[in-house]
Amino acid sequence: MEISIEEKTRMQACEIFKKMGITEEEAVVLFYERVIACGRMPFGRIESKKQDKIKKTRMNARFAEWDAF
């Protein structure tokens, strides 16, 4: 497999991998295994901030309705 990644990003990640005692290759394998186990990306939702704002607005409106009683 060949991938292109910005060198600064790669070096920052390599420092973290080194602290964890794993190689870049092991990190990639762990990532792929986690994707398979989760059936999705293994970190938080990747949605637009606009969607989050809409959800918060709806929640605030509901709380406002409840407070009116």
C-alpha positions in Angstrom: 0.0 0.0 0.0 1.2 3.5 -0.8 -0.3 6.6 0.7 0.6 10.3 0.5 0.5 12.3 3.8 1.9 15.7 4.7 5.3 15.1 6.3 4.5 17.3 9.3 1.4 15.3 10.1 3.3 12.0 9.7 6.1 13.1 12.0 3.6 14.3 14.7 1.8 10.9 14.5 5.1 9.0 14.6 6.0 10.7 17.8 2.8 9.5 19.4 3.3 6.0 18.0 6.8 5.9 19.4 5.4 6.8 22.9 2.9 4.0 22.5 5.6 1.6 21.4 4.1 0.8 18.0 5.3 1.3 14.4 3.5 3.2 11.7 2.6 -0.1 10.1 1.1 -1.4 13.3 -0.9 1.8 13.8 -2.4 1.4 10.3 -3.3 -2.2 11.0 -4.9 -1.3 14.3 -6.9 1.5 12.6 -8.2 -1.0 9.9 -9.0 -3.6 12.5 -10.9 -1.0 14.6 -12.9 0.1 11.5 -13.9 -3.5 10.9 -14.9 -4.0 14.5 -17.0 -0.8 14.6 -18.4 -1.1 11.2 -17.7 2.6 10.8 -14.9 5.1 11.4 -13.6 4.5 14.9 -13.9 8.0 16.2 -16.7 10.5 16.7 -19.2 11.3 14.1 -18.0 13.1 11.0 -20.9 15.5 10.5 -21.0 19.2 9.7 -21.0 21.7 12.5 -24.2 22.9 10.9 -26.0 19.6 11.8 -24.8 19.9 15.4 -26.1 23.5 15.6 -29.5 22.4 14.3 -29.7 19.7 16.9 -28.7 22.1 19.7 -31.3 24.6 18.5 -34.0 22.0 18.5 -33.0 20.9 22.0 -33.0 24.5 23.3 -36.5 25.0 21.8 -37.8 21.9 23.6 -36.4 23.0 26.9 -37.9 26.5 26.4 -41.3 24.8 25.8 -41.0 22.8 29.0 -39.9 25.8 31.0 -43.1 27.6 29.8 -45.2 25.2 31.9 
